[in-house]
């Protein structure tokens, strides 16, 4: 099953000192999911993983990207859909709005995140998000 991947989860995965690192690492270890994100979130991940974990963290992220641990997806009207979501829910910002739009494209309600604000936003299909690993 496809699961949308948020920046907050990735940063915690690559920062061993993060209080949520253990729970996320454990979930990723046992999850048999296709993890997918957007280019907007990937840019955030690259910046924040390097900021928190230095070059070793960034290299580990890049290795995992090379190995196919995470897919990056964009589509022809991705920007238009992202802007529609952001205008409906301006507190999200463009990166998180792109993840909501992506959930509609890949037809999932599941998102790996530490951000509770995804609980207050429906998927494009009108369903509530299943927030992982909290709801696992």
N, C-alpha and C positions, 0 to 999 in steps of 0.2 A: 504494500500500500504506500502511496505517496504522502509525505509529510512536509509541510512548509517549514523552512528553517530560518529562524530570526537571529539577528546579530547577538543579542544578549546571551543566548545559549552557546553560541560558538565562542564568545569571549570567555565565558565561564569554563568551557571545556579546555581551553588552552592556557588558562591561568590557574595553576594548582592552588594558589592562595585564595581563590574566590570561594566564598562560603557555599556556593551551589555546585562547585566543581565535582564533588563526589557523586551527588545524585545524578548529575547529567552524564558523567563518565559511565556510571553504572547503567543508565538507561540506554545510552548509545551502544554499549557493549552487548546488550541482550536484544536490542531492537532489530528487527528484520524489516527495515523500512527504506524506501527510496527518499533521501533527503534532498530537497530542492529549494533554491533561493533565487533571488533576482540580482541583476548587476548592481542595483543601488545598495542592497544589503551586503553584497560581496565587497564593495568599496569600503563600507563601514567596518566590516569584519577585518579586512586587511589593515586598516588604520588602527582600530582599537586593539587587535591582537598584538600588533607591534608595540603599541603604546604601553600595554600592560605586561607583555611577555618578551619584549625586545626582539632582536633579530632571530633568536632561537625559536620563539613562538611563531613568528612570521614564517620561518622556514618550515616548521612543522605543518602549519596551515597550507602552505603551498604544496608540500609533499602530499598531503591528504587530497588536495584538489587535483593534483596530477594523477593520483591513484583512483580517482573517481568516487571518493567518499561522499562528495556533495555535487549535485548537478546545478548548473546555473541556467535559468530559463528566461527568455524574453520573447515577445511576440509582436506582430505588426502594430497593433493598436494598444500596446502595453502602456505607453505614456498616457494616452487618452483615458484608459480605464483607471490608471493610478490617480490621475487628476480628478476623475469623477468620485472615487472613493475618498480622496483627501478633502474634496469640497463638502462631502456629506459628513465627514468626521475630521475636521481640521486639527484636532488635538493629536492625530496620528503622525502627521508629517509625511513626506513623500516616500521615505523608505518603508515604513510600516504599511502605508497605503498600498505600496507595490506588492507587499506580501499578501494582503487581503485580496487584491486583484488576482494574484497568482493562484490563490486557493480556488478561485472560480475557474480558472483555466485548467487546472489539474483535477478539479472536482473532488476536493477534500475539505473536511472540516477540522483536520488535525494540524496543529502548529507546535513546534518545539520552541519555547520561549520562556523567559522569566518575567515578561511584561504582562501584568494583569489587565492592562487596558484592552487587550484582545478579547477579554471576556465581555466587554461592553459594546463590541462591534460584531454585527452578524457577518457571516460569509456572504458572498454575492448571491448565493442560493437562499439566503434568509435564515440559515441555521446558526446555532451557537457554535463557536469554536471549541474544540477539545484541546485544552492546553496541556501540553506534555513537558516535562514528565509529571507535573502535579496531578493530572487526571488519570494517570496510568493505573 
